[in-house]
Amino acid sequence: MNLGSIFDLEKTVSRIKEVETELAEPEIWKNQNRADGLSKELKGLRAVVGPYKNAKERFDGLKELSGIVEEDDEGSVLSLLEDAREIHKAVDKLEFNCLLGGEMDGNNAIVNINSGAGGTESCDWASMLLRMYARWAEEHDSYVEVIDQLPGEGAGIKSATFIVKGPLAYGYLKTEKGVHRLVRISPFDSNKRRHTSFASVDVIPDIDREINIEINETDLRIDTYRSSGAGGQHVNVTDSAVRITHIPTGVVSQCQNERSQHKNKATAMKILKARLYEREKQELDAVALKGHGDKKKIEWGSQIRSYVLHPYKMVKDHRTDEQTSSAEKVLDGDLDRFIEAFLKKEARG
């Protein structure tokens, strides 16, 4: 087990000292954006170094004990094997987190789900995906804040926008961008026929600093309307929901989760800026531009992952060929195997 191969410990510790020194300067807090960025970087670096040192100490201790334990001492040998398994799990998790070194990977994630071809079936599928990501968030010390939700006519949701707030949320969930396909016996079909449904997932980072993007007020169309989803007694009473359209690009952002129209407008504007920032970033990045330009329709043949519940059970990621027969567990939020496989493939280039 070569722990030193995971990352450059000396370089990381050196960077921690540099950041701590800069943050100790009183002048740094006059530039709040810079101070916040450094604080966030420091937190991320410590989150890697701490577990690394802990795993290294446990590994060194295990090596020392293995040299003095007698082979016929079955209890001690079994205990050492269990310790080794636990250390291996810790190292796997650390290696996984080390893949998340992108500029925005530590940010919260803004996720948008849209139902595709399939009518009521796809709306139900979109709501299943929303639940899947909410359950995933629960298991990762994160939580979901629903910003906007449009219910389906018969069941489920036509679309939903939500923010996943938690450590490395964008780093993990950026791997979920694309079309997701479901094959099952329809609960809405009295003839119990098999149906195929589609829904798209888009993920952008929640920029936790002021975004320097020029937006002319004349380029915006701001509409207010009554909230349509669950949200308490105030729903459908006042026009508190806000939709903002950036006319030159057609980018739309909306929010209906707050009682206050002012708060909904502020949230919608924040998401609009994040979407415009991501759009601009893709246009400047040749590789991202190529991937963005190849965006596919929400229909057959364009899916990144298939979830099959009939005639057999399987979830398969078509980008990495990672698959499992535990479809129910995946739909209950067990996504890490697919996230890790994709991140490793990207890291290998």
N, C-alpha and C positions, 0 to 999 in steps of 0.2 A: 504494500500500500504506500504509494509515493505521494504523500500529502503535499509536498513542495511543488508538485507539478501542476497543482490547481491554479495558483496565481503567485505573483511575486510578493511574498510577505514583506521583505525589506522595503521594497518600493512603496507598498501600501502604507506601512507604518510611517515611513518618511513623509508621505503625503498627509497623513493624519496630523503629524506635528506641524506641518506648514499651515494647514487650515486652522488648527487650534491657535497658532501664533497670530494669524491674521485676525481671527475673531476676538482675540484678546485686546486688539487695538481699539480704543474708544471711537476713533474716527470712522471705523467701518460701519457703525450703526447709523451714520448720516446717509449712507447709501443702502436703503432698506432692501432693495432687490438683490444687491450683491451679498448682503449679510444673510438674507434668507436662503440664497443659493448655496452659500458656503455651509450654513447650518444643515441644510438638507444633504449636501455631499458628505459632511462629517458623519451624520447619522447612518448613511449608507455604507461608508467605509467601516465604521465600527460594527455594523451588523454582519460584516464578513469576517473581520479580524477576530472578534470575540469567539464565534463558533469554531473558527480555524484553530485558535490556541487551545480551546477546550478539547477538540478532537485530537490534537497533537499530544496533549498531556495524557489523555486517556490511552492513546496508542502507545506512547512510551512506557506508561505504567504496565500495560498489558504485555509488552515485550519483556519487561523485567520479571513479571510474575511467571510468564511462560517458561522462563529459564530455571525456576526453582520448584515448580510444581512437579510432583512425582507422577509418572504415567499411569500408575495403578490407583491414583486418587481420583476416582471417577467423578465425585461431586465437584472437585475443584476444576477438573478438565471441562466439565459441562458448563460451569460458571464462566470460565474463560471464553468458551465458544459463544455463549450468549452475549458476553461483553463485546466480542469481536463483531458479532452481527449488528449490535447497536451502534458501534463506531462506524461500521460500513454504511449504515443508514444515514448517519450524521454527515459523513463525507459525501454521499450521493446528493443529499439536500444542499450541501455547501457548493458542490460543483454545479448543481442546477442554478442556484442563485448567482453564481459567478458568470453565468451566461447572460445575465440581465445587466449589462453595463452601458446600455444606450443612454443618450442624453435625457430622454423623457421617461425611461423605464420606471423610475421611482415615483412617477406621478399617479394620481387617481386616473381612472379611465371613464371616458364618456362613451357609452355603448348605445347603438341604435339598432333595433330589430324591426324588419319590415316583412310582412307576410307576402308570399309570392303567388305563383300559379297554384290554384287548388281551392279557391273560395273559402268556405267555412273550415274545411280541413286545414288549410294553411294558416288561418287565423288561430285555430286551436294549437297548431304546431308552434306558432310564434309565442303563444302564452306558455307552452311547455319549455321553450328555450329561455324565456324570462325567468321561470322558476329554477331552471338548471343553473343559470348564472347566479341567482340569489343564493342557492344552496352552496355553490362553490365558494361564494364570498363568505358565507358563514363559517366554512371550514378553514378560511385563511385570514382570520382576524379582521375581516372587512365587512362592509355592509352596503346595501343598495339603496340609493335615494332615487325614486322614480320622479322624473321631471315632467314627462308628458306621456300620455297613453290614450290611444284611440281604440275603443272597443270594436270588435267585429259585429256584424249584423246578427249572426246566429249564436256564435260562441267565440271565445278567445279574444285576440287583439289584432287589429290591422297593423298597428305599429306601436312602438314604445321607445322612449329615450330615457336612460337612467345613468346615474353616476355610481361607479363602484369605488368606494373610498376605503383605502387600506394600503398596506406596504406592497410596493412593486405591482400595483394593480394593472397599470398600463403595460408593464413589461410582460406580464403573464397573458393578459387578454388580447394584446395586439395579434396573437397567434390565431385568434378566432375569426378574423376578418374573412368574409366570403359567404358562399351559399351553403346552407345546411339542408339535407334531404332526409325525409322520413318516409318509411314504407311500413304500413300496418293495416290491420283490418279496421275499417272505419267505424267508430262508435256512433256515427251519424247516418250510417247506411243500414236500413232495415234488412237488406239482403246480405249483409255481412261480407261485402266485397273488399278486396284489397285496394288501398288508395296510396298514391304517392303525393307528398306535399313538400313545398319548398318555402324557405324563409332566408332572408339575407341578414347578416350581422356586420355592422361597421363599427370600428373602434378608433377613437382619437384620444390623445392625451388631454387631460384637464390641466390647462396651463395655470400654475399657481403663482403667477406673477403678472404684472401688467404687460399685455401684448402690444407691441408697437406696430399697429396696423392702422393705416389711414382709412377711415370710413366717413364718407360724406353723408350728412343727414339726408340730403336730397336723394341719395341712392337707396334709402330704406323705405319700405312700406310696412307700417306697424298696424296690425289689426288686433282688436280685442274681441273676445267671445266668452261665452259661458262654459265653464269646465264641464266635461262630459263623463269623467271617470269617477271612481270612488274617492271620497275626500271629506266626508262630513256634511253637516247641514248647510254649509255655505255654497256647496256645489249647485249650479244652475240657478242661483239667486242673483248674483252680480256678474258683470262681464269682467272678471278678474284675470282670465287666461289671456296670454299675449302671444302673438305670432309675428315674428320679424322676418321679412324677406329682403335679401340683398339683391336688388334688381339687376345690376350688371352681371352677376354670376348665377343668379337663381338659387343661391344657397338659402335655405330656410331653417329657422330655429324657433321653437316654441316652448312655453312652460305654463303649466296650470296647477302646480302642486302647492302653491301658496295662496293664502287668503287675499294678500295684498297684490293689486295690479302692479304697484311699483316694484315689489320684490320679484314678481314673475318677469317683469320687463328686464330687470337687472340680470337675472339668471339666463334669460333667453339671449341677451346681448353678450354675456360671457361665453355661452356656447357658440354663438354665431362667430365671435372672434376666434375661438379655438378652431372652428371648421375652416374659416378663411385662412388662418395661419397654417393649418395642415395642407390646405390646397396650394398655398404659395410655396410651402416647403417641397411638396411633390413636384411642382413645376420647376423648381431649381435643382432638384435631385434627378439626374438622368435615369438612374436605376428605378427609383420610385415612380418616376414619370412613366416609364415603360410598363410597370405593373399596374399603374392607375389607368393607363390608356387601354389596357387589356381587360378592363372590368367587364364582367359577363352579366348576362341577364339572369334573373332569378327563375331558372327553369332547368329542365333536363340537360344533363351533360356538363353543367357548369359548377357542380357542387365540389366543395373541398372535403366534405365529410358526409357519410351516409349512416343513418341510424335505421336498422332493419329490425322490426318486431314480429314480422311474419313473412314467409313460412318458417324462418329460423330467427335467432336473435344474434345480432352482430352490429358493432359500431366500427367503421373503418374510415381512417383518414387517408384520402387519396393522394395527399402530398408526400406522405412519409411511409405509407402502407402499414402504419401502426393500427392494430385492431384488437378487439376483445369481444367475447360473447356475453359479457356482463352489461348488457344494454341498460337494464334498470338502474344499475349503480352509476353509469355515466349520466343518465337523465336525472339522477339525484345529486349531480354535482361532482362526480369523480372524473375530473378532466385532466389531471396532472400528467398522466402517461402520454396524452396527445400533445399537451403543451410542451413537455420536455423533449419529446421526439422531434417536434418541429424546430425548437430552439437549437437543438444539437445539430440538426441538418443545416440550419442557417449558419451556425458557427463554423461548420466544415466547409461552407461555401459551395 
